[in-house]
Amino acid sequence: MAAPHPVLAVHGALSRGVFAVAVLVSLAVLFAPGSDVPAAPPYTDTLVHVLLFAALAVTGRWAGVRATPLLAGLVLYAAGSEVVQALAPLDRSGSVADWLADVVGALGGWLLWERLERRR
């Protein structure tokens, strides 16, 4: 298989920038006041949690963050975000189900990255 284009290199500037953007998006999504969260069909919130943390895991691995610290950090970040949503005056509620969706997303993103790496 041909080598990836240099712009897509692991640990490159683009990968670190994309990971930084994913982190900023997660901050906006997880800590927006409840009044800024649009109404959505059932289970959309769960899907957003899964996809958000999958994106964090994939982009984090692409940026060169080692798997164990990345996954541990994402699990703690997920738990912390739910605690903040429950306790801060954001008009949001913390949820164990959302935390589990975050963990599933992080693990799914990590598994996807590992599978892509094996194919390279």
VOBA-1610 file (N, C-alpha, C; in pm, whole numbers, padded with zeros to 5 digits, always signed):
BEGIN
Met+00085-00118+00000Met+00000+00000+00000Met+00089+00124+00000Ala+00051+00226-00074Ala+00131+00347-00085Ala+00128+00424+00046Ala+00236+00498+00071Ala+00244+00581+00191Ala+00141+00693+00181Pro+00086+00734+00296Pro-00013+00842+00291Pro+00054+00973+00251His-00025+01061+00199His+00024+01194+00163His+00085+01258+00287Pro+00196+01332+00274Pro+00262+01391+00391Pro+00169+01478+00475Val+00071+01540+00412Val-00022+01625+00487Val-00103+01543+00586Leu-00124+01414+00557Leu-00202+01327+00645Leu-00116+01250+00745Ala+00011+01284+00755Ala+00103+01213+00843Ala+00059+01222+00989Val+00079+01112+01060Val+00054+01110+01204Val+00156+01202+01269His+00116+01274+01369His+00199+01370+01444His+00225+01497+01366Gly+00167+01514+01249Gly+00189+01634+01170Gly+00108+01751+01223Ala+00139+01867+01169Ala+00070+01989+01212Ala-00080+01981+01186Leu-00117+01925+01070Leu-00260+01912+01040Leu-00330+01824+01142Ser-00270+01712+01176Ser-00335+01621+01272Ser-00351+01686+01408Arg-00251+01760+01452Arg-00262+01828+01581Arg-00368+01939+01575Gly-00375+02008+01462Gly-00475+02113+01447Gly-00616+02057+01446Val-00635+01946+01377Val-00768+01884+01372Val-00809+01835+01510Phe-00713+01778+01584Phe-00744+01735+01721Phe-00782+01855+01807Ala-00710+01965+01793Ala-00742+02086+01870Ala-00883+02136+01837Val-00919+02133+01710Val-01053+02175+01669Val-01158+02080+01729Ala-01131+01950+01728Ala-01225+01854+01786Ala-01245+01881+01935Val-01137+01915+02004Val-01148+01947+02148Val-01232+02073+02166Leu-01208+02175+02085Leu-01287+02299+02096Leu-01434+02275+02065Val-01463+02195+01965Val-01602+02161+01934Val-01665+02088+02051Ser-01589+01995+02112Ser-01645+01921+02226Ser-01677+02016+02342Leu-01591+02113+02365Leu-01618+02210+02472Leu-01746+02288+02444Ala-01764+02328+02320Ala-01885+02403+02283Ala-02010+02317+02297Val-02001+02191+02253Val-02117+02102+02257Val-02151+02063+02401Leu-02050+02028+02479Leu-02075+01975+02613Leu-02110+02083+02716Phe-02062+02204+02694Phe-02080+02307+02797Phe-02164+02425+02752Ala-02235+02412+02641Ala-02327+02517+02598Ala-02445+02520+02695Pro-02495+02638+02721Pro-02614+02645+02808Pro-02730+02569+02745Gly-02817+02518+02829Gly-02932+02441+02781Gly-03016+02517+02680Ser-03023+02650+02695Ser-03104+02729+02602Ser-03044+02731+02462Asp-02916+02698+02448Asp-02850+02694+02316Asp-02857+02557+02250Val-02908+02457+02322Val-02915+02321+02269Val-03047+02306+02193Pro-03040+02279+02062Pro-03165+02271+01984Pro-03245+02145+02018Ala-03374+02155+01997Ala-03460+02038+02013Ala-03425+01939+01902Ala-03431+01812+01934Ala-03393+01710+01837Ala-03475+01584+01860Pro-03480+01498+01758Pro-03552+01372+01774Pro-03491+01286+01885Pro-03565+01189+01935Pro-03513+01101+02040Pro-03382+01034+01997Tyr-03295+01017+02091Tyr-03165+00949+02076Tyr-03061+01029+01997Thr-03098+01148+01949Thr-03000+01231+01880Thr-02887+01269+01975Asp-02922+01302+02098Asp-02822+01339+02197Asp-02722+01226+02219Thr-02771+01105+02227Thr-02682+00989+02246Thr-02590+00973+02126Leu-02644+00987+02007Leu-02562+00976+01886Leu-02455+01086+01882Val-02491+01206+01922Val-02394+01316+01925Val-02282+01282+02023His-02314+01229+02139His-02212+01191+02236His-02117+01085+02179Val-02174+00982+02118Val-02091+00875+02061Val-01999+00931+01953Leu-02054+01007+01860Leu-01974+01061+01749Leu-01870+01161+01796Leu-01906+01244+01892Leu-01811+01343+01944Leu-01689+01276+02006Phe-01712+01176+02088Phe-01599+01110+02155Phe-01524+01016+02060Ala-01592+00963+01959Ala-01521+00887+01856Ala-01428+00981+01780Ala-01476+01100+01747Ala-01392+01199+01678Ala-01273+01239+01764Leu-01294+01257+01893Leu-01183+01291+01982Leu-01080+01179+01986Ala-01126+01055+01990Ala-01033+00941+01994Ala-00955+00928+01864Val-01023+00936+01751Val-00955+00922+01622Val-00856+01036+01600Thr-00901+01159+01623Thr-00811+01272+01599Thr-00697+01276+01700Gly-00725+01231+01822Gly-00618+01225+01922Gly-00510+01126+01885Arg-00552+01009+01838Arg-00455+00908+01793Arg-00380+00957+01671Trp-00451+01022+01577Trp-00387+01076+01458Trp-00282+01181+01496Ala-00313+01259+01600Ala-00220+01362+01647Ala-00101+01303+01721Gly-00108+01173+01751Gly+00005+01107+01815Gly-00008+01084+01964Val-00127+01109+02018Val-00147+01082+02161Val-00154+00931+02179Arg-00076+00880+02274Arg-00076+00735+02298Arg-00213+00689+02345Ala-00245+00565+02313Ala-00380+00512+02335Ala-00422+00515+02481Thr-00339+00466+02570Thr-00381+00456+02710Thr-00408+00592+02773Pro-00317+00689+02761Pro-00349+00820+02819Pro-00468+00888+02751Leu-00480+00867+02619Leu-00592+00929+02548Leu-00724+00873+02599Leu-00735+00740+02603Leu-00861+00679+02647Leu-00892+00712+02792Ala-00791+00707+02877Ala-00813+00742+03018Ala-00858+00888+03030Gly-00794+00975+02955Gly-00832+01116+02957Gly-00973+01139+02906Leu-01011+01068+02801Leu-01145+01085+02746Leu-01252+01033+02842Val-01225+00922+02909Val-01321+00870+03007Val-01339+00969+03122Leu-01228+01026+03169Leu-01235+01126+03277Leu-01302+01255+03229Tyr-01269+01298+03108Tyr-01331+01417+03050Tyr-01482+01398+03038Ala-01523+01280+02993Ala-01665+01249+02980Ala-01734+01257+03116Ala-01674+01195+03216Ala-01733+01197+03351Ala-01738+01339+03404Gly-01629+01411+03388Gly-01624+01550+03436Gly-01726+01638+03368Ser-01747+01617+03238Ser-01845+01699+03166Ser-01985+01675+03219Glu-02015+01551+03253Glu-02148+01521+03307Glu-02167+01580+03446Val-02061+01578+03527Val-02069+01640+03660Val-02090+01790+03646Val-02015+01853+03557Val-02031+01998+03536Val-02171+02029+03486Gln-02222+01950+03393Gln-02358+01973+03343Gln-02460+01960+03455Ala-02436+01870+03548Ala-02531+01849+03658Ala-02523+01960+03762Leu-02403+02012+03786Leu-02384+02106+03896Leu-02377+02253+03857Ala-02330+02282+03737Ala-02314+02422+03695Ala-02448+02480+03654Pro-02460+02611+03662Pro-02586+02674+03622Pro-02598+02686+03470Leu-02590+02571+03402Leu-02598+02569+03256Leu-02737+02532+03206Asp-02827+02500+03298Asp-02959+02449+03262Asp-02946+02321+03180Arg-02852+02236+03224Arg-02829+02105+03161Arg-02838+02001+03272Ser-02843+01876+03236Ser-02846+01771+03338Ser-02736+01670+03307Gly-02670+01623+03410Gly-02571+01518+03394Gly-02641+01385+03378Ser-02576+01294+03308Ser-02641+01168+03280Ser-02538+01055+03270Val-02563+00948+03343Val-02478+00830+03333Val-02488+00772+03192Ala-02607+00777+03132Ala-02624+00725+02996Ala-02538+00803+02897Asp-02532+00936+02913Asp-02447+01015+02825Asp-02300+00981+02847Trp-02261+00961+02971Trp-02122+00922+03000Trp-02090+00788+02933Leu-02182+00693+02943Leu-02161+00564+02877Leu-02152+00579+02725Ala-02235+00667+02669Ala-02228+00692+02524Ala-02092+00751+02487Asp-02040+00840+02573Asp-01908+00898+02550Asp-01800+00790+02551Val-01808+00701+02649Val-01709+00593+02660Val-01718+00500+02539Val-01840+00467+02498Val-01857+00382+02379Val-01798+00452+02257Gly-01822+00581+02243Gly-01767+00656+02132Gly-01614+00658+02134Ala-01556+00682+02251Ala-01409+00684+02262Ala-01350+00548+02226Leu-01410+00442+02278Leu-01360+00308+02246Leu-01380+00275+02098Gly-01493+00314+02043Gly-01518+00291+01901Gly-01421+00367+01813Gly-01393+00491+01849Gly-01296+00570+01773Gly-01157+00511+01781Trp-01120+00465+01900Trp-00989+00401+01917Trp-00981+00273+01833Leu-01085+00192+01837Leu-01086+00068+01757Leu-01079+00099+01607Leu-01150+00202+01564Leu-01145+00241+01424Leu-01002+00282+01386Trp-00938+00362+01471Trp-00800+00402+01444Trp-00707+00281+01436Glu-00722+00189+01529Glu-00636+00070+01529Glu-00656-00010+01400Arg-00779-00021+01358Arg-00808-00096+01235Arg-00747-00026+01113Leu-00759+00106+01107Leu-00698+00181+00997Leu-00546+00168+00998Glu-00488+00170+01116Glu-00342+00156+01127Glu-00296+00019+01079Arg-00371-00083+01111Arg-00334-00219+01065Arg-00341-00230+00914Arg-00434-00160+00853Arg-00449-00165+00707Arg-00335-00092+00637Arg-00275+00006+00707Arg-00162+00078+00647Arg-00044-00011+00656
//
